[in-house]
Amino acid sequence: MNILIVEDEEIAAKKLIKTLAVVEPLATVVGVTSSIWETVAWLRANGPGQPLAPDLILMDIELADGQSFQIFKEIDVTSSVIFTTSYDEYAIKAFKVNSIDYLLKPIQTDELEAALAKFYRLKPAPQPAKSDSPLNVENLIQELQQKLQPKEYRQRFLVTYAHKLITVDTQQIAYFFSDNKMNQFKTIDGRKIVIDYTLDELETMLNPSHFFRINRSFLVSVNSVDQIQPYFGNRLALHLKPALDKEVIVSREKLTPFKDWMGK
């Protein structure tokens, strides 16, 4: 089986190649492209009937020069496609045409193995749907691009402080926490303010690049993390700024995503 990898991160592409070697050692990676236009040119040069024509494409959604859906507008993609993405909120269950599955990054061996098994079950590759089908490529692209519009995150909160209503920008907030069934946040200048939202609600409102839920009781800003120390039970203890008179522990299940978040 010939496989084309469309991935603009070199490390991710190399890791995917290694994972493929374990899951499907008989597969041949015939090419790696990193942009929309490089992929279009490659597919035009290696179309059906050519020695390197791919049976399957592993395609990242977000490429350096745009979303990979543009590829489908430029060329008729006859290969089956497995999309990869870092964004689990994308409703990619609609893929019924060229795409046979999608994988969330970081790609796990067992998930890739299951996707390839699905590819073999569906051979020969499904044909493009008719133009009036709600599941044709054009409609699919439009549907997904709507879902891929940048999400607007909360910029400020209206709260009560010192018997007055004030607005607090999210950039001024160091962390949110739950204490004695009361949800609060602490600002970078040390003010402690009660808020009416639950941490679950706040987690959906705040930019995940700036705030991270480290456990059931804490949602911290990346700028509030002063020190990180090992903690028993394969966990981490955080020293936040401004300081708080209680332990702040990264839960075991949040350990790996927290490290990834801090390292971005």
Secondary structure, 3 states (H helix, E strand, C coil): CEEEEECCCHHHHHHHHHHHHHHCCCCEEEEEECCHHHHHHHHHHCCCCCCCCCCEEEEECEECCEECHHHHHHCCCCCEEEEEECCCCCCHHHCCCCEEEEEECCCCHHHHHHHHHHHHHHCCCCCCCCCCCCCCHHHHHHHHHHHCCCCCCCCEEEEEECCEEEEEEHHHEEEEEEECCEEEEEECCCCEEECCCCHHHHHHHCCCCCEEECCCCEEEEHHHEEEEEEECCCEEEEEECCCCCCCCEECHHHHHHHHHHHCC
